[in-house]
Every structure is written in C-alpha cells, then in structure tokens.
Amino acid sequence: MSHDHDRIPFDTLKFVETLKASGFDESQAKGMTLAIQEVQKSNLDGVVTETRLERELAPIRIDLVVIKWMLGILMAGVMALVLKAFFPY
C-alpha cells in the first residue's frame, strides 16, 4: 500500500498558478492539477504493486532453481544407471 510520504512532492498551488498565468481559467487549472495528481497516484500504486509482486515471487524463483538442479542431478543419475545397464564394464 502506498503512503503519502512515498509520493513525489507536487506543489499544486504553484502548478495552478502557472496554468492560470498561461491562460487557463481557475476551473481548468484545478481540473488539470487533479488529473496530474491521479496519474501520479496510479503510477506510484503500479510501482508499489510491481515491487510487492516481485518480493512475493522471489521464493518461487528460488524454488524453481532448486527444482531445476534436482532434476538435472536426477537425470544424470538415471543416465548413469542406464549406461551401467548397457555397458556393465
């Protein structure tokens, strides 16, 4: 979950004043500011979700590496037994 202290600082008053100085009326400037804040929030939430997912998948990745090595060792053992059966000496 994201927290307010995780957010990138965004000076909404300065942004509104900049937009108004560029020809936006008060309503347009505030609407644009709200839109920017929503985009910023959704981007941050996406990063938090991605990081959480990576953290939760890390043990599965480790398990898969272990299983891969165990299967490799098992296959080597089976191949050794097959070779020994066909070539006893």
C-alpha positions as CSV (number, residue, x, y, z in Angstrom):
1,M,0.0,0.0,0.0
2,S,1.3,3.4,-0.8
3,H,1.8,6.1,1.8
4,D,1.7,9.9,1.5
5,H,5.4,10.0,2.4
6,D,6.2,7.8,-0.6
7,R,4.8,10.3,-3.1
8,I,6.9,12.7,-5.1
9,P,6.3,16.2,-3.9
10,F,3.9,18.1,-6.1
11,D,3.2,21.8,-5.4
12,T,-0.4,22.0,-6.6
13,L,-0.8,25.7,-5.8
14,K,2.2,26.6,-7.8
15,F,1.0,24.4,-10.7
16,V,-2.4,26.0,-10.7
17,E,-0.9,29.5,-10.6
18,T,1.4,28.5,-13.5
19,L,-1.5,27.2,-15.6
20,K,-3.5,30.4,-14.8
21,A,-0.6,32.6,-15.9
22,S,-0.5,30.5,-19.2
23,G,-4.2,31.4,-19.9
24,F,-6.1,28.6,-18.1
25,D,-9.1,29.7,-16.1
26,E,-9.4,28.7,-12.4
27,S,-11.6,25.7,-13.1
28,Q,-9.4,24.4,-15.9
29,A,-6.2,24.8,-13.9
30,K,-7.7,22.9,-10.9
31,G,-9.0,20.2,-13.2
32,M,-5.6,19.7,-14.8
33,T,-4.0,19.6,-11.3
34,L,-6.4,16.9,-10.2
35,A,-5.7,14.9,-13.3
36,I,-2.0,15.1,-12.8
37,Q,-2.4,14.0,-9.2
38,E,-4.4,11.0,-10.3
39,V,-1.8,10.0,-12.9
40,Q,0.9,10.4,-10.3
41,K,-1.0,8.3,-7.8
42,S,-1.8,5.5,-10.3
43,N,1.8,5.4,-11.4
44,L,3.1,5.1,-7.8
45,D,0.5,2.5,-7.0
46,G,1.6,0.5,-10.0
47,V,5.2,0.6,-8.9
48,V,4.3,-0.4,-5.4
49,T,2.2,-3.4,-6.7
50,E,5.1,-4.4,-9.0
51,T,7.6,-4.3,-6.2
52,R,5.3,-6.3,-3.9
53,L,4.7,-8.9,-6.6
54,E,8.5,-9.2,-7.2
55,R,9.0,-9.7,-3.5
56,E,6.3,-12.3,-3.3
57,L,7.6,-14.2,-6.3
58,A,11.2,-14.3,-5.1
59,P,10.8,-17.5,-3.1
60,I,9.1,-19.2,-6.0
61,R,12.0,-18.3,-8.3
62,I,14.4,-19.8,-5.8
63,D,12.3,-23.0,-5.5
64,L,12.3,-23.3,-9.3
65,V,16.1,-23.0,-9.4
66,V,16.4,-25.7,-6.8
67,I,14.0,-28.0,-8.7
68,K,15.9,-27.4,-11.9
69,W,19.1,-28.5,-10.3
70,M,17.5,-31.5,-8.6
71,L,16.0,-32.7,-11.9
72,G,19.4,-32.3,-13.5
73,I,21.0,-34.4,-10.8
74,L,18.2,-37.0,-11.1
75,M,18.6,-37.2,-14.9
76,A,22.4,-37.6,-14.5
77,G,21.7,-40.5,-12.1
78,V,19.2,-42.2,-14.4
79,M,21.6,-41.8,-17.3
80,A,24.4,-43.3,-15.2
81,L,22.2,-46.3,-14.4
82,V,21.1,-46.8,-18.0
83,L,24.7,-46.6,-19.2
84,K,25.8,-49.1,-16.5
85,A,23.0,-51.5,-17.5
86,F,24.0,-51.5,-21.2
87,F,27.8,-51.2,-20.6
88,P,28.5,-53.1,-17.3
89,Y,32.3,-52.7,-17.6
